[in-house]
Amino acid sequence: MWTKWLPWRLIIRILAKEHGFIDPFQLLSRLTTMAQPSEVLAPVELLRLAAVLHARGLINSQVIQNNLDWLWPYWVQKQFDPASRSFVPRAFSLTHINLTHRNWTAVGIPGVEQMPIVDPRGLVTPLYDGWSIDSWLVGEDGYRLVPSRALRVCQKLEMLENLSVMTDSVEGKNYLTQRVEVENEKGENICRIRLTGSTEKEAYLVVSLRPCNPEGISFIHEVSMIPSGWLVNKKNRIVFENTPDGRIFSEYARGDVFNDLFRWDQKQNITCNVGLCTAAALFKIEPGGERDITVSVPLGEEEDRSGKGVGIIQEKWKDTVSGVTRLEIPDEKIKYLYDASIRNLILLSPEKIYAGPFTYKQFWFRDAAYALNAMLSVNLKERARNIIDAFPKMQTPTGYFRSQDGEWDSNGQVLWSMKRYSELTGRAPEESWRRSIASAVRWIHRKRSSRKQDPKCSGLFPAGFSAEHFGPNDFYYWDDFWGVAGLEAGELMAGMTGNKALAEECRVEKGSFLKAINESISKTQKEEGISTVPASPFRRMDSSAVGTMVAGYPLKIYGPREKAILDTADFLIEKDFLNGLFFHEIAHSGVNIYLSLQIAQVLLRAGDTRFIGIMDAAGEIASDTGQWPEAIHPWTGGGCMGDGQHLWAAAEWVMMVRNCFITEEKDKLVLCSGIRDEWLAEGNRLFFGPAPTPFGDCSIEIACFGGKISVGLDADWRGKRPEVEVRLPGRPAVHMGEGSDTVQIEAGAE
């Protein structure tokens, strides 16, 4: 205990100055002056994530640039090439991380934690954050077909019996085709890599073990021969279902096996203290012939990072998607992205919801709220309920739903998710949720009333880092809007369970909170002379104002044509859009798909057809496998931040499509507000359903014949039928009468 009496600050300052470093406490104090005083300076979880990322980046800086004769993943090939638009100068950068092509696609089985990833050129990382397997065609005459360096590589996601990533590399009449998927064999999950190679001349199909993945170096200290393949680091097996014609091992001092493939040896194992073992197995292809190779990696028991064990039994894909809301439209691209996004929602929710399969294989209430809304909206109700059932266990005794300290939006997100479940299923909140609901709404009350502040933030939540991508700690309206949504949700759910006292408490507190927000916005607008809504009362208008879109969508706190929200959308489109999409200047420094689609949703709700351009631009920038990284480099089109397969983006695409067909405004059901003219060509049929709504499950069918557009609604109402309005863009809204389930509209737009 004596250590607490040591003057640590003074000691650290003296040591820092003696060694020529800046005083760390002075630096920290400078940083904090740029933010509003807050309980939590920064999210520890993100700081930890960044530390891990840059620790690997430091290793990358020592390994990659000093060994550019090695064969590295696609992102390195591009980012380290001075002739490429992806080139990033290294200079004084202490860490070298993937900033230009953070793209990958996961495969797996519903309900299973293991999610192997495949990069844009077919590099397979079977185990979480582990080493990788690459494949090439090579000839003894020096011929090389290497996907990470090839000019023509095509990739797609197959969604038939299984979820598979196909990668095709072609050069003249030579080709290399790869299929990657996860299969369950006798109770064991296996990453299966099926390869087909064909060449004009005699060559070899090479399967190589690589000490890297799409983030950088992943150490391999030992590789041993076993009867069926390799044993890596004395732990993981790589199984060849075909016998190699040659094999070779190498360690760091000797260099990459890629540079000496035909120095075959009879070694049974190799070790490398540096951790940069490489290995290759060669399979001969006769001239003009073709050869099929299968490589299997048993996934074993992945580390249970939740501490709870896998709670959802693994399922077959065809069974899992059988009841999902079906989309039939003439636009193949939009349908492909919809189907891929549905599978992302399923794959990334084995027990809890993960924001991504790799960098963000972690849980946040924020991402979960958007994913759960999408899951519920396309009939994945029971999967969503299983996720929500775990939330009360994540609540502190004070009523705070914590996925990371300092986020004031999480309680609202949990309550709103519970409400959406109750609304879209017609069921009262689960008995196990009810105590959590009461505790959560009272936490909101205590949190906003616990501090007296400047009149511009009186009654708001305290300053915090909010959704992290807005900037320094501040009084962000984003948090407040979620707080209001949480209270509204609490009121509705308390009413459903007959708790009139709690419902009234929520109603009063909601009114008080919304009044405080509106007064703060009004004061800010008057002082700044603006009609828009900045991110906080103490921020000028910048790209962080995108956070206020949440009040229009998905929370619908204001009406669809609220001027302040629409003016803010106009500001963002004019100032922060690049190539039709939202470019977030802060943190992300890239094009963001889920934020772009939130703006599009605000426009769709207001009947503004500019949403179509945003939706199309988002579709065009998706990867060939139907994925979006968190943020996208404006020049390379590859990921520049976060996970290379971001769940929030997939969830927003699902909701974008859903709301084009069917959405709700208070007690009204609105149909077809996002249907495009090009879909309504003579003879076309469109279908969407069954889609859960607060009024019951509905299916919509649109038929275009004889110059008429027929909109049919097949609904299973849970109570009184709501008002139903058909709003085809460019045409007058049509009311669907009480006793009718069809309306006909002239095909020609106004």
Beta strands, then each sheet from edge to edge (+ up, - down):
strand 1: 105-106
strand 2: 117-118
strand 3: 124-125
strand 4: 132-138
strand 5: 144-145
strand 6: 153-159
strand 7: 163-171
strand 8: 174-185
strand 9: 188-198
strand 10: 203-210
strand 11: 212-213
strand 12: 216-217
strand 13: 222-226
strand 14: 229-232
strand 15: 236-240
strand 16: 246-250
strand 17: 269-271
strand 18: 278-285
strand 19: 290-298
strand 20: 326-328
strand 21: 577-578
strand 22: 581-584
strand 23: 590-591
strand 24: 631-632
strand 25: 639-641
strand 26: 662-665
strand 27: 668-671
strand 28: 685-693
strand 29: 696-705
strand 30: 708-717
strand 31: 723-726
strand 32: 734-736
strand 33: 742-746
sheet 1: 1+ 2- 3+
sheet 2: 5+ 4- 10+ 18- 16+
sheet 3: 6+ 7- 8+ 9- 19+ 15- 14+ 13- 17+
sheet 4: 11+ 12-
sheet 5: 20+ 28- 29+ 30- 33+
sheet 6: 21+ 22- 23+
sheet 7: 24+ 25-
sheet 8: 26+ 27- 31- 32+
end
